[in-house]
Amino acid sequence: MSRTVMTRHPSPPGFPATAYGLVTDQSRRVLIVQPQGKGANAPWRLPGGLVEGGETPREALRRELREELSLDRAAGPLLVQEWVLPHTPGRRARMTFLFATPPVTPQEASRILLERREVAACRWIPPEAAVELLHKRHALRLTRAYAGPVPAYLEHRPPDRPRESPAHV
């Protein structure tokens, strides 16, 4: 009888996923966050983060909003989905999801509490101004979400990662 030997991968197989939310208030301002530990000039991003094992992107967004902002928000409709190739060779591509969320009331906004180990600051800002502050990938997703049609599918290939030419048979 032969034995099958299982080998462990240095990292889980497959591709990582991230889930972000287009969180707005009743004045249609967008909530943006600045990650901790990257300095005052760090690009802002939309709230959200990595999808953990055993959860869906919608569940991950809800968890991230609770953890980072003490904000309980369910993920609504999918707005943008993006396949992102890595800038660094040897790293894996990832799938990113951007979901709408129900508008935040003034009472809910007043109860936002930042998880200081992850978020340095947050700000409510008009969408046009948010695009100027956001990391370029987040700005593109936000712009596409507002421009429609949604859901939108995007692919990102870093300029320094040219397409491989197909093998000729």
DSSP file (Angstrom, degrees, kcal/mol; ACC not computed):
  #  RESIDUE AA STRUCTURE BP1 BP2  ACC     N-H-->O    O-->H-N    N-H-->O    O-->H-N    TCO  KAPPA ALPHA  PHI   PSI    X-CA   Y-CA   Z-CA
    1    1 A M              0   0    0      0, 0.0     2,-0.2     0, 0.0     0, 0.0   0.000 360.0 360.0 360.0 126.9    0.0    0.0    0.0
    2    2 A S        -     0   0    0      1,-0.0     2,-0.5     0, 0.0     0, 0.0  -0.580 360.0-137.8 -89.2 150.7    1.5    3.3   -1.0
    3    3 A R        -     0   0    0     -2,-0.2     2,-0.5     2,-0.0    -1,-0.0  -0.901  10.3-135.9-107.8 133.0    1.3    6.4    1.1
    4    4 A T        -     0   0    0     -2,-0.5     2,-0.6     2,-0.0     0, 0.0  -0.754  17.6-146.7 -86.0 128.3    0.6    9.8   -0.3
    5    5 A V        -     0   0    0     -2,-0.5     2,-0.4     2,-0.0    -2,-0.0  -0.851   7.7-149.6 -98.6 123.4    2.9   12.5    1.1
    6    6 A M        -     0   0    0     -2,-0.6     2,-0.4     2,-0.0    -2,-0.0  -0.768   9.8-157.8 -91.1 132.7    1.3   15.9    1.5
    7    7 A T        -     0   0    0     -2,-0.4     2,-0.4     0, 0.0    -2,-0.0  -0.872  12.9-129.5-108.8 146.4    3.6   18.8    1.1
    8    8 A R        -     0   0    0     -2,-0.4    -2,-0.0     4,-0.0     0, 0.0  -0.775  18.2-130.4 -94.6 136.9    2.9   22.2    2.5
    9    9 A H        -     0   0    0     -2,-0.4    -1,-0.0     1,-0.1     0, 0.0  -0.556  19.3-122.4 -78.0 147.8    3.1   25.3    0.3
   10   10 A P  S    S+     0   0    0      0, 0.0    -1,-0.1     0, 0.0    -2,-0.0   0.822 102.3  11.9 -61.4 -27.1    5.1   28.2    1.7
   11   11 A S  S    S-     0   0    0      0, 0.0    -2,-0.0     0, 0.0     0, 0.0  -0.966 106.1 -79.0-141.7 157.9    1.9   30.2    1.3
   12   12 A P        -     0   0    0      0, 0.0    -4,-0.0     0, 0.0     0, 0.0  -0.210  51.8-110.1 -58.1 144.5   -1.6   29.0    0.6
   13   13 A P  S    S+     0   0    0      0, 0.0     2,-0.2     0, 0.0    -4,-0.0  -0.254  80.8  41.1 -68.3 164.7   -2.4   28.1   -3.0
   14   14 A G  S    S-     0   0    0      2,-0.0    78,-0.0     0, 0.0     0, 0.0  -0.568  96.5 -57.0  96.5-162.0   -4.6   30.3   -5.0
   15   15 A F        -     0   0    0     -2,-0.2    79,-0.2    77,-0.1    80,-0.1  -0.957  45.3-117.1-126.2 138.4   -4.8   34.1   -5.1
   16   16 A P        -     0   0    0      0, 0.0    79,-2.0     0, 0.0     2,-0.3  -0.348  29.5-153.8 -69.2 156.2   -5.4   36.5   -2.3
   17   17 A A  E     -a   95   0A   0     34,-0.4    34,-2.9    77,-0.2     2,-0.3  -0.955   6.9-160.7-129.8 150.2   -8.5   38.7   -2.4
   18   18 A T  E     -aB  96  50A   0     77,-2.3    79,-2.5    -2,-0.3     2,-0.4  -0.960   3.9-156.9-128.1 149.7   -9.3   42.1   -0.9
   19   19 A A  E     +aB  97  49A   0     30,-2.8    30,-2.2    -2,-0.3     2,-0.3  -0.994  13.0 179.2-130.3 128.8  -12.6   43.7   -0.2
   20   20 A Y  E     -aB  98  48A   0     77,-2.8    79,-2.5    -2,-0.4     2,-0.4  -0.862  16.3-135.7-125.7 160.1  -13.2   47.4    0.0
   21   21 A G  E     -a   99   0A   0     26,-2.6     2,-1.2    -2,-0.3    79,-0.2  -0.938  11.7-141.3-121.6 139.7  -16.3   49.5    0.6
   22   22 A L  E     -a  100   0A   0     77,-3.1    79,-1.2    -2,-0.4     2,-0.6  -0.810  36.2-174.8 -90.4  92.5  -17.7   52.7   -0.9
   23   23 A V        +     0   0    0     -2,-1.2     8,-2.8     8,-0.4     2,-0.3  -0.824   5.4 175.7 -96.7 121.8  -18.9   54.0    2.4
   24   24 A T  B     -E   30   0B   0     -2,-0.6    80,-2.9    77,-0.3     6,-0.2  -0.820  22.1-135.6-122.4 162.1  -20.9   57.3    2.0
   25   25 A D  B >   -h  104   0C   0      4,-1.6     3,-1.9    -2,-0.3    80,-0.2  -0.476  44.2 -87.5-104.2-175.3  -22.8   59.5    4.4
   26   26 A Q  T 3  S+     0   0    0     78,-0.9    79,-0.1     1,-0.3    -2,-0.0   0.623 128.7  57.7 -72.1 -10.9  -26.2   61.1    3.8
   27   27 A S  T 3  S-     0   0    0      2,-0.1    -1,-0.3    99,-0.0     3,-0.1   0.287 118.7-112.2 -95.4   7.9  -24.5   64.1    2.1
   28   28 A R    <   +     0   0    0     -3,-1.9     2,-0.2     1,-0.3    -2,-0.1   0.639  67.5 148.3  68.8  17.8  -22.9   61.7   -0.4
   29   29 A R        -     0   0    0     97,-0.1    -4,-1.6    98,-0.1     2,-0.4  -0.535  45.2-123.7 -77.0 152.7  -19.4   62.3    0.9
   30   30 A V  E     -EF  24 125B   0     95,-3.5    95,-2.2    -6,-0.2     2,-0.6  -0.778  12.3-130.9-100.3 139.6  -17.0   59.3    0.7
   31   31 A L  E     + F   0 124B   0     -8,-2.8    -8,-0.4    -2,-0.4     2,-0.3  -0.805  30.5 179.2 -89.1 123.9  -15.2   57.8    3.7
   32   32 A I  E     - F   0 123B   0     91,-2.5    91,-2.2    -2,-0.6     2,-0.3  -0.911  10.3-154.8-122.1 154.0  -11.5   57.4    3.1
   33   33 A V  E     -GF  45 122B   0     12,-3.1    12,-2.9    -2,-0.3    89,-0.2  -0.926  10.2-140.6-128.8 151.5   -8.9   56.1    5.5
   34   34 A Q  E     - F   0 121B   0     87,-2.8    86,-2.9    -2,-0.3    87,-1.1  -0.959  29.6-122.2-111.9 122.1   -5.1   56.5    5.9
   35   35 A P  E >   - F   0 119B   0      0, 0.0     3,-0.7     0, 0.0    84,-0.3  -0.246  27.7-111.7 -62.6 149.1   -3.2   53.4    6.8
   36   36 A Q  T 3  S+     0   0    0     82,-2.4    81,-0.1     1,-0.2    80,-0.0  -0.462  92.1  26.2 -76.6 149.3   -1.1   53.4   10.0
   37   37 A G  T 3  S+     0   0    0     -2,-0.1    -1,-0.2     1,-0.1     3,-0.1   0.529  92.8  93.0  82.6   7.1    2.7   53.3    9.9
   38   38 A K  S <  S-     0   0    0     -3,-0.7     3,-0.2     1,-0.3    -2,-0.1   0.312  89.9-110.6-114.9   8.4    3.3   54.8    6.4
   39   39 A G    >   -     0   0    0      1,-0.2     3,-1.6     2,-0.1    -1,-0.3  -0.003  39.5 -66.1  86.3 167.3    3.7   58.4    7.4
   40   40 A A  T 3  S+     0   0    0      1,-0.3    -1,-0.2    -3,-0.1    -2,-0.0   0.708 130.8  55.0 -66.8 -21.2    1.6   61.5    7.0
   41   41 A N  T 3  S+     0   0    0     -3,-0.2    -1,-0.3     2,-0.0    -2,-0.1   0.329  77.0 128.5 -95.5   8.3    2.1   61.4    3.2
   42   42 A A    <   -     0   0    0     -3,-1.6    -3,-0.1    -7,-0.1    -4,-0.0  -0.360  68.9-103.5 -62.3 140.4    0.8   57.9    2.8
   43   43 A P        -     0   0    0      0, 0.0    91,-0.2     0, 0.0    -1,-0.1  -0.358  35.3-121.0 -63.9 145.6   -1.9   57.6    0.1
   44   44 A W  B     -i  134   0D   0     89,-1.7    91,-2.8   -10,-0.2     2,-0.3  -0.385  30.9-167.3 -79.0 164.1   -5.4   57.3    1.4
   45   45 A R  B     -G   33   0B   0    -12,-2.9   -12,-3.1    89,-0.2     3,-0.1  -0.921  28.6 -93.1-143.9 169.6   -7.6   54.3    0.6
   46   46 A L        -     0   0    0     -2,-0.3   -14,-0.2   -14,-0.2   -24,-0.1  -0.600  58.5 -91.8 -79.4 150.5  -11.1   53.1    0.8
   47   47 A P  S    S+     0   0    0      0, 0.0   -26,-2.6     0, 0.0     2,-0.3  -0.357  84.0  69.9 -68.2 144.3  -11.9   51.1    3.9
   48   48 A G  E     -B   20   0A   0    -28,-0.2     2,-0.3    16,-0.2   -28,-0.2  -0.954  47.9-170.6 146.8-162.3  -11.5   47.4    3.8
   49   49 A G  E     -B   19   0A   0    -30,-2.2   -30,-2.8    -2,-0.3    15,-0.1  -0.981  40.0  -5.5 169.6-158.8   -8.7   44.8    3.5
   50   50 A L  E     -B   18   0A   0     -2,-0.3     2,-0.6   -32,-0.2   -32,-0.3  -0.276  54.3-125.8 -67.7 142.7   -7.7   41.2    3.0
   51   51 A V        -     0   0    0    -34,-2.9   -34,-0.4     4,-0.0     2,-0.2  -0.787  31.6-144.0 -83.3 124.8  -10.3   38.4    2.8
   52   52 A E    >   -     0   0    0     -2,-0.6     3,-1.7     4,-0.2     8,-0.1  -0.503  30.6 -77.6 -89.7 160.8   -9.3   35.8    5.4
   53   53 A G  T 3  S+     0   0    0      1,-0.3    -1,-0.1    -2,-0.2     3,-0.1  -0.272 116.6  22.0 -55.4 136.4   -9.6   32.0    4.9
   54   54 A G  T 3  S+     0   0    0      1,-0.2     2,-0.3    -3,-0.1    -1,-0.3   0.487 105.5  95.1  85.1   2.7  -13.2   30.8    5.4
   55   55 A E    <   -     0   0    0     -3,-1.7    -1,-0.2     4,-0.0    -4,-0.0  -0.918  67.5-126.6-126.2 156.1  -14.9   34.1    4.6
   56   56 A T     >  -     0   0    0     -2,-0.3     4,-2.6    -3,-0.1    -4,-0.2  -0.477  35.1-104.4 -88.0 165.1  -16.4   35.6    1.5
   57   57 A P  H  > S+     0   0    0      0, 0.0     4,-2.3     0, 0.0     5,-0.2   0.888 123.5  52.4 -57.8 -37.7  -15.4   39.1    0.2
   58   58 A R  H  > S+     0   0    0      2,-0.2     4,-2.0     1,-0.2    17,-0.3   0.925 110.8  46.5 -63.7 -43.1  -18.7   40.5    1.6
   59   59 A E  H  > S+     0   0    0      1,-0.2     4,-2.4     2,-0.2    -1,-0.2   0.890 110.7  53.8 -64.5 -38.8  -18.0   39.0    5.0
   60   60 A A  H  X S+     0   0    0     -4,-2.6     4,-3.1     2,-0.2     5,-0.2   0.910 107.1  50.6 -63.4 -42.3  -14.5   40.3    4.9
   61   61 A L  H  X S+     0   0    0     -4,-2.3     4,-2.6     2,-0.2     5,-0.2   0.944 110.8  48.2 -61.5 -46.6  -15.7   43.8    4.2
   62   62 A R  H  X S+     0   0    0     -4,-2.0     4,-1.9     1,-0.2    11,-0.3   0.922 114.1  47.2 -59.8 -43.6  -18.1   43.7    7.1
   63   63 A R  H  X S+     0   0    0     -4,-2.4     4,-3.0     1,-0.2    -2,-0.2   0.935 112.1  49.7 -62.8 -47.0  -15.4   42.4    9.4
   64   64 A E  H  X S+     0   0    0     -4,-3.1     4,-3.1     1,-0.2     5,-0.4   0.898 109.4  51.1 -61.4 -41.4  -12.8   45.0    8.3
   65   65 A L  H  X S+     0   0    0     -4,-2.6     6,-1.8    -5,-0.2     4,-1.8   0.894 113.6  45.7 -63.5 -38.9  -15.3   47.9    8.8
   66   66 A R  H  X S+     0   0    0     -4,-1.9     4,-1.6     4,-0.3    -2,-0.2   0.945 117.9  42.8 -66.0 -47.5  -16.0   46.6   12.3
   67   67 A E  H  < S+     0   0    0     -4,-3.0    -2,-0.2     1,-0.2    -3,-0.2   0.929 123.5  33.9 -66.7 -46.7  -12.3   46.1   13.1
   68   68 A E  H  < S+     0   0    0     -4,-3.1    47,-2.3    -5,-0.2    -3,-0.2   0.824 138.6  12.0 -80.8 -32.3  -10.9   49.3   11.6
   69   69 A L  H  < S-     0   0    0     -4,-1.8    44,-1.8    -5,-0.4    -3,-0.2   0.406  88.2-120.0-129.7  -0.1  -13.8   51.8   12.3
   70   70 A S     <  +     0   0    0     -4,-1.6     2,-0.5    -5,-0.4    -4,-0.3   0.872  69.3 140.5  54.0  37.6  -16.3   50.2   14.7
   71   71 A L        -     0   0    0     -6,-1.8     2,-0.9    -9,-0.1    -1,-0.2  -0.954  47.2-149.3-116.0 119.9  -18.8   50.6   11.9
   72   72 A D        +     0   0    0     -2,-0.5     2,-0.4    -3,-0.1   -10,-0.1  -0.788  35.6 151.8 -93.5 105.6  -21.3   47.8   11.3
   73   73 A R        -     0   0    0     -2,-0.9     2,-0.3   -11,-0.3    -8,-0.2  -0.996  36.7-140.1-138.0 128.0  -22.1   47.9    7.6
   74   74 A A        -     0   0    0     -2,-0.4     2,-0.4     1,-0.1   -15,-0.1  -0.620  32.6-107.8 -81.3 146.0  -23.2   45.0    5.3
   75   75 A A        -     0   0    0    -17,-0.3    26,-0.2    -2,-0.3     3,-0.1  -0.602  40.1-168.6 -72.6 130.8  -21.7   44.9    1.8
   76   76 A G        -     0   0    0     24,-3.7    25,-0.1    -2,-0.4    -1,-0.1   0.197  46.3 -13.2 -95.0-142.2  -24.3   45.9   -0.8
   77   77 A P  S    S-     0   0    0      0, 0.0    23,-2.7     0, 0.0     2,-0.3  -0.236  72.8-107.1 -62.7 146.5  -24.1   45.6   -4.6
   78   78 A L  E     +C   99   0A   0     21,-0.2    21,-0.2     1,-0.2     3,-0.1  -0.594  38.9 174.7 -71.0 129.7  -20.7   44.8   -6.2
   79   79 A L  E     +     0   0A   0     19,-3.2    73,-2.3     1,-0.4     2,-0.4   0.820  61.7   7.6-102.3 -48.9  -19.5   48.0   -8.0
   80   80 A V  E     -Cd  98 152A   0     18,-1.6    18,-2.8    71,-0.2     2,-0.4  -0.998  52.1-169.2-142.0 140.9  -16.0   47.0   -9.3
   81   81 A Q  E     -Cd  97 153A   0     71,-2.7    73,-2.8    -2,-0.4     2,-0.4  -0.998  16.6-172.8-126.6 133.7  -14.0   43.9   -9.5
   82   82 A E  E     -Cd  96 154A   0     14,-2.7    14,-2.9    -2,-0.4     2,-0.6  -0.991  22.3-148.3-136.9 133.0  -10.3   44.1  -10.4
   83   83 A W  E     -Cd  95 155A   0     71,-2.3    73,-3.1    -2,-0.4     2,-0.6  -0.878  25.3-164.0 -92.7 121.2   -7.6   41.6  -11.2
   84   84 A V  E     -Cd  94 156A   0     10,-3.0    10,-2.1    -2,-0.6    73,-0.2  -0.933   8.7-152.8-117.9 114.8   -4.3   43.1  -10.0
   85   85 A L        -     0   0    0     71,-2.6     8,-0.1    -2,-0.6     7,-0.1  -0.613  32.6-106.1 -79.4 145.1   -0.9   41.7  -11.2
   86   86 A P        -     0   0    0      0, 0.0     7,-0.1     0, 0.0    -1,-0.1  -0.333   9.6-142.7 -73.2 153.3    1.9   42.3   -8.7
   87   87 A H  S    S+     0   0    0      1,-0.1    -2,-0.0    70,-0.1    70,-0.0   0.781  88.6  66.6 -77.0 -30.2    4.6   44.8   -9.2
   88   88 A T  S >  S-     0   0    0      4,-0.1     3,-1.7    73,-0.0    -1,-0.1  -0.822  89.3-122.1-100.5 123.7    7.2   42.5   -7.7
   89   89 A P  T 3  S+     0   0    0      0, 0.0     3,-0.1     0, 0.0    -2,-0.1  -0.310  98.0  33.9 -58.3 145.2    8.1   39.2   -9.4
   90   90 A G  T 3  S+     0   0    0      1,-0.4     2,-0.2    -4,-0.1    -2,-0.0   0.202  95.0 106.9  91.9 -16.0    7.4   36.2   -7.2
   91   91 A R  S <  S-     0   0    0     -3,-1.7    -1,-0.4     1,-0.1     2,-0.2  -0.598  72.0-110.8 -91.3 159.5    4.4   37.7   -5.6
   92   92 A R        -     0   0    0     -2,-0.2    -4,-0.1    -3,-0.1   -77,-0.1  -0.584  22.7-114.9 -92.5 151.0    0.9   36.6   -6.4
   93   93 A A        -     0   0    0     -2,-0.2     2,-0.3    -8,-0.1    -8,-0.2  -0.290  34.9-151.4 -68.0 165.0   -1.8   38.4   -8.3
   94   94 A R  E     - C   0  84A   0    -10,-2.1   -10,-3.0   -79,-0.2     2,-0.5  -0.975  12.7-129.7-141.7 157.3   -5.0   39.3   -6.3
   95   95 A M  E     -aC  17  83A   0    -79,-2.0   -77,-2.3    -2,-0.3     2,-0.4  -0.914  24.8-161.4-105.3 130.8   -8.6   39.9   -6.9
   96   96 A T  E     -aC  18  82A   0    -14,-2.9   -14,-2.7    -2,-0.5     2,-0.4  -0.941   2.8-163.3-118.1 136.5  -10.1   43.1   -5.5
   97   97 A F  E     -aC  19  81A   0    -79,-2.5   -77,-2.8    -2,-0.4     2,-0.5  -0.943   4.2-163.4-117.8 136.9  -13.8   43.7   -4.9
   98   98 A L  E     -aC  20  80A   0    -18,-2.8   -19,-3.2    -2,-0.4   -18,-1.6  -0.983  15.6-174.0-120.3 119.4  -15.4   47.1   -4.3
   99   99 A F  E     -aC  21  78A   0    -79,-2.5   -77,-3.1    -2,-0.5   -21,-0.2  -0.824  22.8-124.1-111.2 148.3  -18.9   47.0   -2.8
  100  100 A A  E     -a   22   0A   0    -23,-2.7   -24,-3.7    -2,-0.3   -77,-0.2  -0.506  27.6-160.5 -75.8 157.9  -21.4   49.8   -2.1
  101  101 A T        -     0   0    0    -79,-1.2   -77,-0.3   -26,-0.2   -26,-0.1  -0.949  29.6 -89.2-134.0 158.6  -22.7   50.1    1.5
  102  102 A P        -     0   0    0      0, 0.0   -78,-0.2     0, 0.0   -26,-0.0  -0.378  59.5 -88.3 -63.1 147.1  -25.8   51.7    2.8
  103  103 A P        -     0   0    0      0, 0.0     2,-0.4     0, 0.0   -78,-0.3  -0.234  41.8-119.6 -58.1 145.1  -25.3   55.5    3.7
  104  104 A V  B     -h   25   0C   0    -80,-2.9   -78,-0.9    -3,-0.1   -31,-0.0  -0.710  23.6-132.2 -87.4 133.1  -24.0   56.2    7.2
  105  105 A T     >  -     0   0    0     -2,-0.4     4,-2.6   -80,-0.2     5,-0.2  -0.403  25.0-108.7 -78.2 161.3  -26.3   58.3    9.4
  106  106 A P  H  > S+     0   0    0      0, 0.0     4,-1.9     0, 0.0     5,-0.1   0.874 121.2  53.9 -58.1 -35.8  -24.8   61.2   11.4
  107  107 A Q  H  > S+     0   0    0      2,-0.2     4,-0.7     1,-0.2    -3,-0.0   0.923 110.2  45.6 -64.9 -43.5  -25.3   59.2   14.6
  108  108 A E  H >4 S+     0   0    0      1,-0.2     3,-1.1     2,-0.2     4,-0.2   0.913 110.8  53.6 -65.1 -41.5  -23.3   56.3   13.2
  109  109 A A  H >< S+     0   0    0     -4,-2.6     3,-1.3     1,-0.3    -1,-0.2   0.861 103.8  56.3 -61.4 -36.1  -20.6   58.6   11.9
  110  110 A S  H 3< S+     0   0    0     -4,-1.9    -1,-0.3     1,-0.2    -2,-0.2   0.705 104.7  54.0 -70.1 -18.0  -20.2   60.1   15.4
  111  111 A R  T << S+     0   0    0     -3,-1.1    -1,-0.2    -4,-0.7    -2,-0.2   0.369  75.4 127.6 -97.8   4.4  -19.5   56.7   16.8
  112  112 A I    <   -     0   0    0     -3,-1.3     2,-0.4    -4,-0.2   -42,-0.2  -0.438  37.7-172.1 -63.4 130.9  -16.7   55.8   14.4
  113  113 A L        -     0   0    0    -44,-1.8     2,-0.2    -2,-0.2   -42,-0.1  -0.987  17.3-132.0-129.6 119.6  -13.7   54.7   16.4
  114  114 A L        -     0   0    0     -2,-0.4     2,-1.2   -45,-0.1   -45,-0.2  -0.493   8.9-133.2 -76.7 136.3  -10.4   54.1   14.7
  115  115 A E    >>  -     0   0    0    -47,-2.3     4,-2.9    -2,-0.2     3,-2.2  -0.786  24.5-158.4 -81.8  99.1   -8.3   50.9   15.3
  116  116 A R  T 34 S+     0   0    0     -2,-1.2    -1,-0.2     1,-0.3   -48,-0.0   0.652  83.7  64.3 -64.5 -18.6   -5.1   52.9   15.7
  117  117 A R  T 34 S+     0   0    0      1,-0.1    -1,-0.3   -81,-0.1     3,-0.1   0.737 121.7  20.4 -74.0 -19.7   -2.9   49.9   14.9
  118  118 A E  T <4 S+     0   0    0     -3,-2.2   -82,-2.4     1,-0.3     2,-0.5   0.718 123.6  47.3-115.8 -34.4   -4.3   49.8   11.4
  119  119 A V  E  <  -F   35   0B   0     -4,-2.9    -1,-0.3   -84,-0.3     3,-0.1  -0.953  46.8-177.0-122.9 123.2   -5.8   53.3   10.7
  120  120 A A  E    S-     0   0B   0    -86,-2.9     2,-0.3    -2,-0.5    -1,-0.1   0.840  73.2 -13.4 -82.1 -35.6   -4.1   56.6   11.3
  121  121 A A  E     -F   34   0B   0    -87,-1.1   -87,-2.8     2,-0.0     2,-0.3  -0.988  53.2-153.5-160.3 160.6   -7.0   58.8   10.2
  122  122 A C  E     -F   33   0B   0     -2,-0.3     2,-0.3   -89,-0.2   -89,-0.2  -0.962  13.4-173.2-138.4 160.3  -10.3   58.9    8.4
  123  123 A R  E     -F   32   0B   0    -91,-2.2   -91,-2.5    -2,-0.3     2,-0.5  -0.991  23.6-134.9-155.0 141.0  -12.0   61.6    6.6
  124  124 A W  E     +F   31   0B   0     -2,-0.3   -93,-0.2   -93,-0.2  -100,-0.1  -0.881  42.1 161.7 -94.6 128.4  -15.4   62.3    4.9
  125  125 A I  E     -F   30   0B   0    -95,-2.2   -95,-3.5    -2,-0.5     5,-0.1  -0.996  44.9 -93.5-150.5 146.8  -14.8   64.0    1.6
  126  126 A P    >>  -     0   0    0      0, 0.0     4,-2.3     0, 0.0     3,-0.7  -0.323  43.0-114.8 -59.3 146.7  -16.6   64.7   -1.7
  127  127 A P  H 3> S+     0   0    0      0, 0.0     4,-1.9     0, 0.0   -98,-0.1   0.857 114.5  55.8 -53.8 -39.6  -15.9   62.0   -4.3
  128  128 A E  H 3> S+     0   0    0      1,-0.2     4,-0.6     2,-0.2    15,-0.0   0.884 112.2  42.4 -63.2 -38.1  -14.1   64.4   -6.7
  129  129 A A  H X> S+     0   0    0     -3,-0.7     4,-0.9     1,-0.2     3,-0.7   0.837 108.2  60.2 -75.8 -33.9  -11.7   65.4   -3.9
  130  130 A A  H >X S+     0   0    0     -4,-2.3     4,-2.6     1,-0.2     3,-0.8   0.892  96.8  60.5 -60.3 -39.9  -11.3   61.8   -2.7
  131  131 A V  H 3< S+     0   0    0     -4,-1.9    -1,-0.2     1,-0.3    -2,-0.2   0.830 102.0  53.9 -57.7 -32.4   -9.9   60.9   -6.1
  132  132 A E  H << S+     0   0    0     -3,-0.7    -1,-0.3    -4,-0.6    -2,-0.2   0.796 116.5  36.1 -72.9 -28.6   -7.1   63.4   -5.6
  133  133 A L  H << S+     0   0    0     -4,-0.9   -89,-1.7    -3,-0.8    -2,-0.2   0.735  97.1  95.7 -96.1 -26.4   -6.0   61.8   -2.2
  134  134 A L  B  < S-i   44   0D   0     -4,-2.6   -89,-0.2   -91,-0.2  -100,-0.0  -0.259  87.1 -94.1 -70.8 151.1   -6.6   58.1   -2.8
  135  135 A H     >  -     0   0    0    -91,-2.8     4,-2.8     1,-0.1     3,-0.3  -0.326  47.9-107.4 -52.6 145.8   -4.0   55.6   -3.9
  136  136 A K  H  > S+     0   0    0      1,-0.2     4,-2.1     2,-0.2     5,-0.1   0.812 118.4  50.3 -58.1 -35.0   -4.2   55.4   -7.7
  137  137 A R  H  > S+     0   0    0      2,-0.2     4,-2.0     1,-0.2    -1,-0.2   0.914 113.9  45.4 -69.0 -41.0   -5.8   51.9   -7.8
  138  138 A H  H  > S+     0   0    0     -3,-0.3     4,-2.6     2,-0.2    -2,-0.2   0.894 111.9  52.6 -67.2 -39.9   -8.5   53.0   -5.3
  139  139 A A  H  X S+     0   0    0     -4,-2.8     4,-2.6     1,-0.2    -2,-0.2   0.908 109.2  49.5 -62.3 -42.0   -9.0   56.3   -7.2
  140  140 A L  H  X S+     0   0    0     -4,-2.1     4,-2.6    -5,-0.2    -1,-0.2   0.916 111.5  48.4 -64.3 -42.6   -9.6   54.4  -10.4
  141  141 A R  H  X S+     0   0    0     -4,-2.0     4,-2.5     2,-0.2    -2,-0.2   0.921 112.8  48.3 -63.3 -43.3  -12.1   52.0   -8.7
  142  142 A L  H  X S+     0   0    0     -4,-2.6     4,-2.0     2,-0.2     5,-0.2   0.933 112.4  48.5 -62.6 -46.1  -14.0   54.9   -7.2
  143  143 A T  H  X S+     0   0    0     -4,-2.6     4,-2.3     1,-0.2    -2,-0.2   0.917 113.1  47.5 -59.7 -44.8  -14.1   56.8  -10.5
  144  144 A R  H  X S+     0   0    0     -4,-2.6     4,-2.3     1,-0.2    -1,-0.2   0.874 107.9  55.9 -66.9 -36.9  -15.3   53.7  -12.3
  145  145 A A  H  < S+     0   0    0     -4,-2.5    -1,-0.2     1,-0.2    -2,-0.2   0.902 114.2  39.8 -61.1 -40.9  -18.0   53.0   -9.7
  146  146 A Y  H  < S+     0   0    0     -4,-2.0    -2,-0.2     1,-0.2    -1,-0.2   0.840 116.6  49.4 -77.4 -33.6  -19.4   56.5  -10.1
  147  147 A A  H  < S+     0   0    0     -4,-2.3    -2,-0.2    -5,-0.2    -1,-0.2   0.814 104.2 168.3 -76.1 -29.8  -19.0   56.6  -13.9
  148  148 A G  S  < S+     0   0    0     -4,-2.3     2,-0.1     1,-0.2    -2,-0.1  -0.033  71.2 167.0  66.4-178.4  -20.7   53.1  -14.4
  149  149 A P        -     0   0    0      0, 0.0    -1,-0.2     0, 0.0    -2,-0.1   0.665  67.3-124.6 -69.0 156.6  -21.9   50.9  -15.7
  150  150 A V  S    S+     0   0    0     -2,-0.1     2,-0.1    -3,-0.1   -71,-0.1  -0.909  83.9  44.3-121.2 151.0  -21.6   48.7  -12.7
  151  151 A P  S    S-     0   0    0      0, 0.0     2,-0.4     0, 0.0   -71,-0.2   0.552  80.3-172.8 -71.8 152.7  -20.5   46.2  -11.9
  152  152 A A  E     -d   80   0A   0    -73,-2.3   -71,-2.7    -2,-0.1     2,-0.5  -0.873  15.9-147.3-113.4 146.6  -17.3   46.9  -13.8
  153  153 A Y  E     +d   81   0A   0     -2,-0.4     2,-0.3   -73,-0.2   -71,-0.2  -0.970  21.7 178.9-114.3 127.5  -14.4   44.5  -14.3
  154  154 A L  E     -d   82   0A   0    -73,-2.8   -71,-2.3    -2,-0.5     2,-0.4  -0.873  15.9-155.6-122.8 155.8  -10.9   45.9  -14.5
  155  155 A E  E     -d   83   0A   0     -2,-0.3     2,-0.5   -73,-0.2   -71,-0.2  -0.999   7.6-157.3-129.8 137.3   -7.4   44.4  -15.0
  156  156 A H  E     +d   84   0A   0    -73,-3.1   -71,-2.6    -2,-0.4    -2,-0.0  -0.962  12.2 176.6-118.1 122.8   -4.2   46.0  -13.8
  157  157 A R        -     0   0    0     -2,-0.5   -70,-0.1   -73,-0.2     6,-0.1  -0.984  32.7-123.8-121.1 117.2   -0.9   45.2  -15.3
  158  158 A P    >   -     0   0    0      0, 0.0     3,-2.2     0, 0.0    -2,-0.0  -0.287  22.2-119.8 -57.9 144.8    2.1   47.2  -14.0
  159  159 A P  T 3  S+     0   0    0      0, 0.0   -72,-0.0     0, 0.0    -2,-0.0   0.808 113.7  55.4 -57.5 -30.5    4.0   49.0  -16.8
  160  160 A D  T 3  S+     0   0    0      1,-0.2   -73,-0.0     2,-0.0     0, 0.0   0.383  96.1  71.3 -85.9   6.5    7.1   47.1  -15.9
  161  161 A R  S <  S-     0   0    0     -3,-2.2    -1,-0.2   -76,-0.0     3,-0.1  -0.694  74.4-167.9-119.7  76.5    5.4   43.7  -16.3
  162  162 A P        -     0   0    0      0, 0.0    -2,-0.0     0, 0.0     2,-0.0  -0.189  32.4 -90.1 -64.3 157.3    4.8   43.4  -20.1
  163  163 A R        -     0   0    0      1,-0.1     2,-0.4    -6,-0.1    -6,-0.0  -0.366  40.6-118.6 -62.6 142.4    2.5   40.7  -21.5
  164  164 A E        -     0   0    0     -3,-0.1    -1,-0.1    -2,-0.0     3,-0.1  -0.693  29.7-117.3 -81.2 137.2    4.2   37.5  -22.3
  165  165 A S        -     0   0    0     -2,-0.4     3,-0.1     1,-0.1    -1,-0.0  -0.545  36.3-103.1 -74.8 140.7    3.9   36.6  -25.9
  166  166 A P        -     0   0    0      0, 0.0     2,-0.2     0, 0.0    -1,-0.1  -0.306  37.5-105.6 -65.2 145.5    2.0   33.4  -26.5
  167  167 A A        -     0   0    0      1,-0.1     2,-0.4    -3,-0.1    -3,-0.0  -0.467  31.9-129.9 -69.6 139.2    4.0   30.3  -27.4
  168  168 A H              0   0    0     -2,-0.2    -1,-0.1     1,-0.1    -3,-0.0  -0.776 360.0 360.0 -93.1 134.9    3.8   29.3  -31.0
  169  169 A V              0   0    0     -2,-0.4    -1,-0.1     0, 0.0    -2,-0.0   0.418 360.0 360.0 -98.7 360.0    3.0   25.7  -31.7
